[in-house]
Amino acid sequence: MALNPTHNLTELAVVGGGIGGWAAALALARTGAKLKVYEQSAQVTEAGAGIGLGPNAVRLLQAWGMGQSLRDLGCAPEALVARRTQDGQLVGTLPMGEAFVRRYGAPYLTFHRADLHAWLMQSALQHAEVQFCPAHRLVQLQTLSQGVRLQFEHGPVTEAQALVAADGLHSVARSMVCGDAPPRATGHWAYRTLLPMADLPPRWRAPQIGLWLGRRLHVVHYPVRGGQSLNLVVLLESHRTPPQAGWDVPRSQDDMQADVHTALQGSCAELIDLLSSVSSWRTWALFDRPPLNAAAPMAQGRVALLGDAAHPMLPYLAQGAAMAIEDGFMLARALEVESDPIQALQRYENARRERTARIVNGSSGNTKRFHNPVLSEPETARAYVDREWAPDKIAERYEWIYTYDVTKAIL
């Protein structure tokens, strides 16, 4: 079936106005592509709290001439400091800050998720080729011989040369293209909060990423919003079945406080004191999917999956946003150099499959490193710490992630 000239026609359609969708829109706009970003929500919001961008993503945004505004928006932690939850014993450190700039050509930056989202959106909308269409929930997708046809709830039929599905974990477009199973519950939960930095004792105001390792759980905290707030997350394993995936799983504050304090029972006093100062938690049930492969590709015909729609992952390598940004760049590059959209999306899929699969598997693999039961006992912890958490070992684990240069990847 051919395109219908009576329908609204745009060159490219991006479904999903989250971080992945706007990263793709920005990358595509930089090549001169005309596109529309469709978001199902009427209000532009981004849930969550903190988020990190590794130097692999920051370096790409620097190359676009956006490095300074990105640095002004985020915080650049000076170090990663890992400790045991039980007694606060130092496990390992990794110099970051300027050490990362020297080693990788860019810093590691932390943000409030809403700030990064707004920055990407505003940067993309500065390009006249980008139009934003909120309150557009995709309900039907049809592949045509020369494009795709999109039907939105309470909206007109729209046709485009190709579709970028960046609509997240519960991607409607993915279900229409792949028809695969729903996301799988990992049994991991994140309890998140933001604390005013001015209300905290000095030791918690240090410009660093704090990582506390325990049995079947870990705690992470870092500064956001210019150091005005501390992003605090407790990530734990639980047999409780989540009612839904995503932000803000309905739970009472009393229940969430009980979950956190039960999980961290027996932890050191300073960590318990910090957690006790929290008056409000938000709960996130963690889901993922197996890496995509030839049987379930990232691109099929004129539809490409991007970000969490393609490769949702546990946040244990802090690479979710970075992968979406890398995806966006490679997708834009493929469409720029290849005139046939189907061939372009296939080249994009070929270029991204191995990289994203390795990140997904590495994120899951870090569970054993962060939640290892040997950390519970001082007698077994020391040998494990010496083997896994020496500074050179920490750096080695992240080297392949941060040295990767998507601008030099084979397309």
Backbone hydrogen bonds, N-H to C=O, Kabsch-Sander energy under -0.5 kcal/mol:
donor,donor_aa,acceptor,acceptor_aa,energy
7,H,4,N,-2.0
8,N,157,V,-1.0
10,T,159,E,-2.3
12,L,34,K,-1.1
13,A,162,A,-2.1
14,V,36,K,-3.0
15,V,13,A,-0.5
15,V,164,V,-2.7
16,G,14,V,-0.6
16,G,38,Y,-3.6
22,W,18,G,-2.3
23,A,19,I,-2.1
24,A,20,G,-2.3
25,A,21,G,-2.3
26,L,22,W,-2.4
27,A,23,A,-2.2
28,L,24,A,-2.8
29,A,25,A,-2.6
30,R,26,L,-1.7
31,T,27,A,-0.5
31,T,28,L,-1.2
32,G,29,A,-1.6
33,A,28,L,-1.7
35,L,129,E,-2.3
36,K,12,L,-1.7
37,V,131,Q,-2.9
38,Y,14,V,-3.4
38,Y,36,K,-0.6
39,E,133,C,-2.0
45,T,43,Q,-1.0
51,I,111,F,-2.0
53,L,109,L,-2.9
57,A,54,G,-1.3
58,V,54,G,-2.2
59,R,55,P,-2.5
60,L,56,N,-0.7
61,L,57,A,-2.0
62,Q,58,V,-2.4
63,A,59,R,-1.9
64,W,60,L,-0.9
65,G,62,Q,-2.3
66,M,61,L,-2.2
70,L,66,M,-1.8
71,R,67,G,-2.4
72,D,68,Q,-2.4
73,L,69,S,-1.2
74,G,70,L,-1.7
75,C,110,T,-2.3
78,E,207,P,-3.6
80,L,94,L,-2.3
81,V,79,A,-0.5
81,V,209,I,-2.9
82,A,80,L,-0.5
82,A,92,G,-3.2
83,R,211,L,-2.8
84,R,89,Q,-2.0
85,T,213,L,-2.6
88,G,84,R,-1.9
91,V,82,A,-3.4
92,G,82,A,-1.5
94,L,80,L,-2.2
96,M,78,E,-3.0
97,G,77,P,-1.9
99,A,96,M,-2.1
100,F,96,M,-0.7
100,F,97,G,-0.7
101,V,97,G,-1.5
102,R,98,E,-2.4
103,R,99,A,-1.8
104,Y,100,F,-3.7
105,G,100,F,-0.7
105,G,101,V,-1.5
106,A,100,F,-0.8
109,L,53,L,-2.3
109,L,107,P,-0.5
110,T,75,C,-2.6
111,F,51,I,-2.8
113,R,49,A,-4.5
115,D,112,H,-0.7
116,L,112,H,-1.9
117,H,113,R,-2.4
118,A,114,A,-2.4
119,W,115,D,-2.2
120,L,116,L,-2.4
121,M,117,H,-2.4
122,Q,118,A,-2.8
123,S,119,W,-2.3
124,A,120,L,-2.3
125,L,121,M,-2.5
126,Q,122,Q,-0.7
127,H,124,A,-1.7
128,A,126,Q,-0.5
130,V,127,H,-1.9
131,Q,35,L,-1.8
133,C,37,V,-3.2
135,A,41,S,-2.1
136,H,39,E,-2.8
137,R,135,A,-0.5
138,L,136,H,-0.6
139,V,151,Q,-2.9
140,Q,151,Q,-1.6
142,Q,149,R,-2.5
144,L,147,G,-3.0
145,S,1,M,-3.6
146,Q,1,M,-0.6
148,V,160,A,-2.6
149,R,142,Q,-3.3
150,L,158,T,-3.8
151,Q,140,Q,-2.6
152,F,150,L,-0.5
152,F,156,P,-0.6
153,E,137,R,-2.8
155,G,152,F,-1.9
158,T,150,L,-2.6
159,E,8,N,-3.1
160,A,148,V,-2.1
161,Q,10,T,-1.0
161,Q,11,E,-1.3
162,A,11,E,-0.8
163,L,302,R,-2.8
164,V,13,A,-3.2
165,A,163,L,-0.6
165,A,304,A,-3.5
166,A,15,V,-2.6
166,A,164,V,-1.0
171,S,168,G,-1.3
175,S,171,S,-1.6
176,M,172,V,-1.6
177,V,173,A,-1.9
178,C,174,R,-3.4
179,G,174,R,-1.1
184,R,288,D,-2.6
186,T,286,L,-2.0
188,H,286,L,-0.5
189,W,236,L,-2.8
190,A,284,W,-2.9
191,Y,234,V,-2.8
192,R,190,A,-0.6
192,R,282,R,-3.1
193,T,232,L,-1.9
195,L,230,L,-2.3
197,M,228,Q,-2.6
199,D,196,P,-1.3
200,L,197,M,-1.7
204,W,201,P,-1.7
205,R,202,P,-1.7
206,A,203,R,-0.6
208,Q,206,A,-2.4
209,I,79,A,-2.8
210,G,208,Q,-0.6
210,G,221,H,-2.9
211,L,81,V,-2.7
212,W,219,V,-3.2
213,L,83,R,-3.3
213,L,211,L,-0.5
214,G,217,L,-2.0
214,G,370,F,-0.8
216,R,214,G,-0.7
216,R,371,H,-1.5
217,L,214,G,-0.8
218,H,235,L,-2.4
219,V,212,W,-2.3
220,V,233,V,-2.6
221,H,210,G,-2.0
222,Y,231,N,-1.6
224,V,229,S,-2.5
228,Q,224,V,-0.6
228,Q,225,R,-1.6
229,S,224,V,-1.9
230,L,195,L,-2.8
231,N,222,Y,-3.1
231,N,229,S,-0.6
232,L,193,T,-2.5
232,L,230,L,-0.6
233,V,220,V,-2.7
234,V,191,Y,-2.5
235,L,218,H,-3.1
235,L,233,V,-0.5
236,L,189,W,-2.3
236,L,234,V,-0.5
237,E,216,R,-2.3
238,S,187,G,-3.1
246,G,285,A,-1.3
249,V,283,T,-2.3
256,M,252,S,-2.3
257,Q,253,Q,-2.6
258,A,254,D,-2.1
259,D,255,D,-2.4
260,V,256,M,-2.4
261,H,257,Q,-2.5
262,T,258,A,-2.3
263,A,259,D,-2.2
264,L,260,V,-1.9
265,Q,262,T,-1.1
267,S,264,L,-2.0
268,C,85,T,-3.0
272,I,268,C,-2.1
273,D,269,A,-2.7
274,L,270,E,-1.6
275,L,271,L,-2.3
276,S,272,I,-2.3
277,S,273,D,-0.8
277,S,274,L,-0.9
278,V,275,L,-1.3
282,R,192,R,-2.1
284,W,190,A,-2.7
285,A,246,G,-1.0
286,L,188,H,-2.6
288,D,184,R,-1.9
289,R,312,P,-1.1
293,N,296,A,-0.9
296,A,293,N,-0.6
300,Q,303,V,-2.8
303,V,300,Q,-1.7
304,A,163,L,-2.6
305,L,298,M,-3.9
306,L,165,A,-2.2
309,A,306,L,-1.3
310,A,307,G,-1.6
311,H,307,G,-2.8
323,M,319,Q,-2.7
324,A,320,G,-1.6
325,I,321,A,-2.1
326,E,322,A,-2.6
327,D,323,M,-2.9
328,G,324,A,-2.4
329,F,325,I,-2.1
330,M,326,E,-2.5
331,L,327,D,-2.8
332,A,328,G,-2.3
333,R,329,F,-2.5
334,A,330,M,-2.4
335,L,331,L,-2.3
336,E,332,A,-1.5
337,V,333,R,-2.0
338,E,334,A,-1.8
339,S,337,V,-0.5
344,A,340,D,-2.6
345,L,341,P,-2.6
346,Q,342,I,-1.7
347,R,343,Q,-2.1
348,Y,344,A,-2.2
349,E,345,L,-2.3
350,N,346,Q,-2.4
351,A,347,R,-2.0
352,R,348,Y,-1.7
353,R,349,E,-2.0
356,T,352,R,-2.5
357,A,353,R,-2.2
358,R,354,E,-2.1
359,I,355,R,-1.7
360,V,356,T,-2.7
361,N,357,A,-2.5
362,G,358,R,-2.3
363,S,359,I,-2.5
364,S,360,V,-1.8
365,G,361,N,-2.4
366,N,362,G,-1.4
367,T,364,S,-1.6
368,K,365,G,-0.9
369,R,365,G,-0.6
370,F,366,N,-2.7
371,H,367,T,-2.9
375,L,372,N,-1.7
376,S,373,P,-1.9
377,E,374,V,-1.0
380,T,377,E,-0.6
381,A,377,E,-2.5
382,R,378,P,-1.4
384,Y,380,T,-1.3
385,V,381,A,-3.1
386,D,382,R,-2.6
387,R,383,A,-1.8
388,E,384,Y,-2.8
389,W,385,V,-2.6
393,K,390,A,-0.8
394,I,390,A,-2.3
395,A,391,P,-2.4
396,E,392,D,-2.0
397,R,393,K,-1.7
398,Y,394,I,-1.0
398,Y,395,A,-0.5
399,E,395,A,-1.1
400,W,396,E,-0.6
402,Y,398,Y,-2.5
403,T,399,E,-2.4
406,V,404,Y,-0.6
408,K,405,D,-1.7
409,A,406,V,-0.9
